[in-house]
């Protein structure tokens, strides 16, 4: 199979975004016939028509829309590569860290602290779902992924998952919400809770803890974002089930209090790296700093 001609793909991208062959040809400094030939060559290579002609406009076919998505991603990545390499003579090294969007910001900051503000290091932090982050890790767009859910163990998977921290989980609330109620069972019977969503490991652990104590708590909110749970706890919306590290500043200031630690319930934090290919020494520094 012949390799893709990326010049043809670039021409296709220009025509697709403009929607007019004549204007695209002028912008590319090509004749209209030459540009048409390049597009037809690409269509022959892909085995699909990429455009339908409606009047004087070119409209993308379904195959054309798919091709344009890939073309945009390909050339965006190329532009990023040029920009990064253009700055490579500054002597600064980069570490690209992906973090689960719901992960505690305080934990992320603690993990990255050894590299923050170093003149020779640029920290690039991205957030997303676990699937998105692992895909970027495998494609070498990230050097390490931080998560509270280790990936499934699979001999074919290229991951190395290392547990780097474990935090207790507690009941967190405003002092006003707990005023005059010293008994935990009474408090949980009368006050609503802000809970993680059912899909999370924390929720399963809490439900088991509550069931063993015969508790059927009221639910004020179910949230998949620790940052939002923190805000709801600050607003007095209910008693939140959170690791104290997520509300460290609020606990220190007295805005929130730790009502009780939930026995046996912890949140584990994991660092995921590729098990092979192109290790980044800065990642090793971060992991070594965790002890």
SVG drawing of the C-alpha trace seen along z (x, -y; Angstrom):
<svg xmlns="http://www.w3.org/2000/svg" viewBox="-34 -34 54 45">
<polyline fill="none" stroke="black" stroke-width="0.4" points="0.0,0.0 1.4,-3.4 2.0,-6.0 -0.3,-9.0 0.7,-12.1 0.3,-14.8 0.5,-17.6 -2.7,-16.3 -4.3,-16.1 -3.3,-19.8 -4.9,-20.8 -8.1,-18.9 -8.2,-20.6 -7.9,-24.1 -10.7,-23.3 -12.9,-21.8 -12.6,-24.8 -13.2,-27.3 -15.9,-25.4 -14.9,-27.0 -12.3,-25.5 -11.5,-28.7 -10.8,-30.7 -8.8,-27.8 -6.7,-27.5 -5.9,-31.3 -4.9,-31.0 -2.7,-28.0 -1.2,-29.7 -2.3,-26.8 -4.4,-26.7 -8.0,-25.4 -7.3,-22.4 -4.1,-21.5 -6.0,-21.6 -8.8,-19.5 -6.3,-16.9 -4.7,-16.8 -8.1,-16.3 -9.1,-13.5 -5.7,-11.8 -6.5,-11.9 -10.0,-10.5 -8.5,-7.7 -6.0,-6.9 -8.7,-6.8 -11.3,-5.1 -14.0,-7.6 -15.5,-10.8 -14.8,-13.6 -17.0,-16.3 -20.4,-16.6 -20.9,-19.6 -24.1,-21.6 -24.4,-24.6 -21.0,-26.3 -20.3,-25.0 -18.4,-21.9 -20.1,-20.0 -18.3,-17.4 -19.5,-13.8 -19.6,-11.7 -16.2,-10.3 -15.0,-13.9 -16.1,-14.9 -14.2,-12.0 -11.1,-12.9 -11.3,-16.5 -11.4,-15.6 -8.3,-13.6 -6.6,-16.2 -7.3,-19.0 -5.9,-16.8 -2.8,-15.8 -1.9,-19.4 -2.6,-20.7 -0.2,-18.2 2.4,-19.2 2.0,-22.9 2.4,-22.0 5.6,-20.0 7.1,-23.0 6.2,-25.4 7.7,-23.1 10.9,-22.4 11.3,-26.1 11.5,-26.6 13.8,-23.7 16.9,-25.8 15.9,-27.7 17.3,-24.9 14.0,-24.2 12.6,-20.7 8.9,-19.8 6.9,-17.3 3.3,-16.7 1.0,-15.5 -2.6,-14.3 -4.9,-14.4 -8.4,-13.0 -10.7,-15.9 -12.3,-15.0 -9.0,-14.6 -8.3,-16.8 -6.5,-19.9 -4.6,-20.0 -3.3,-16.5 -2.2,-17.5 -0.4,-20.5 1.4,-18.5 2.5,-15.9 3.9,-18.6 5.4,-20.8 9.0,-19.4 9.0,-20.8 6.9,-24.0 8.7,-27.2 11.9,-25.6 13.5,-27.8 14.6,-24.8 11.2,-23.0 7.9,-23.6 5.0,-21.7 2.1,-21.1 -1.0,-20.0 -4.1,-18.6 -7.3,-17.2 -9.8,-14.8 -11.5,-11.4 -9.4,-8.4 -9.9,-7.0 -8.8,-10.2 -5.8,-10.5 -4.6,-6.9 -5.1,-7.4 -2.9,-10.5 -0.3,-8.6 -0.1,-5.8 0.2,-8.3 3.1,-9.9 1.2,-13.2 1.5,-12.8 4.4,-11.5 2.3,-10.5 -1.3,-10.3 -2.7,-10.9 -5.9,-9.1 -7.7,-7.6 -8.7,-4.6 -6.0,-2.3 -6.5,-0.9 -7.6,2.7 -4.7,5.2 -4.1,6.5 -1.0,8.2 -1.4,6.5 -1.8,3.0 1.4,0.9 0.8,-0.7 2.7,-0.7 0.4,-1.8 2.0,-2.9 0.1,-3.8 1.7,-7.0 -0.6,-8.1 -3.5,-7.0 -5.8,-9.5 -8.5,-8.9 -12.0,-9.9 -14.1,-11.8 -17.5,-13.5 -17.0,-17.2 -19.4,-20.0 -19.8,-23.6 -19.7,-24.1 -23.2,-25.6 -24.6,-22.4 -23.3,-20.3 -24.1,-22.7 -25.7,-21.0 -25.5,-17.5 -22.7,-15.5 -24.1,-12.0 -23.0,-11.0 -26.0,-8.7 -28.4,-11.6 -26.5,-14.0 -26.6,-11.6 -30.3,-10.9 -31.3,-14.6 -28.8,-16.2 -28.5,-15.4 -25.3,-14.2 -23.3,-15.3 -22.0,-12.0 -19.8,-10.8 -21.7,-9.3 -22.6,-5.6 -19.9,-4.9 -17.0,-5.8 -15.2,-3.5 -15.7,-6.0 -19.4,-5.8 -19.4,-2.0 -17.2,-2.1 -19.5,-4.7 -22.7,-2.8 -21.2,0.3 -20.1,-1.7 -23.6,-3.2 -25.4,0.1 -23.3,1.8 -24.5,-0.9 -28.1,-0.7 -28.1,-4.2 -30.3,-5.4 -29.0,-8.9 -30.8,-11.6 -29.0,-12.6 -28.7,-16.3 -26.5,-15.8 -24.5,-13.1 -21.5,-14.7 -18.6,-13.3 -16.3,-16.3 -14.5,-16.7 -14.1,-20.4 -17.9,-20.8 -18.4,-18.7 -16.0,-21.0 -18.1,-24.1 -21.4,-22.4 -19.9,-21.6 -18.8,-25.2 -22.3,-26.4 -23.8,-24.2 -25.7,-22.1 -25.0,-19.0 -22.4,-16.8 -19.8,-15.9 -17.9,-12.6 -14.4,-13.8 -10.8,-13.2 -9.6,-16.0 -6.8,-16.9 -9.5,-18.2 -10.6,-20.8 -7.3,-21.4 -7.5,-25.2 -11.1,-25.3 -10.3,-23.0 -7.3,-25.1 -9.4,-28.3 -12.4,-26.7 -14.8,-27.3 -15.3,-23.5 -14.8,-20.9 -14.0,-17.2 -17.1,-15.6 -15.7,-12.1 -13.3,-9.9 -15.0,-7.0 -13.4,-3.8 -11.8,-1.7 -12.6,-4.1 -9.6,-5.6 -8.9,-7.2 -5.9,-5.9 -4.0,-8.0 -2.1,-6.3 0.5,-7.4 0.3,-5.7 3.2,-5.7 4.1,-3.7 5.9,-0.5 8.3,-1.1 9.5,-3.7 11.0,-7.1 11.0,-7.6 11.1,-11.3 13.6,-11.8 11.4,-14.5 8.7,-11.8 11.3,-9.8 12.0,-12.8 8.3,-13.3 7.9,-9.6 11.0,-9.5 9.8,-12.6 6.7,-10.6 9.0,-8.2"/>
</svg>
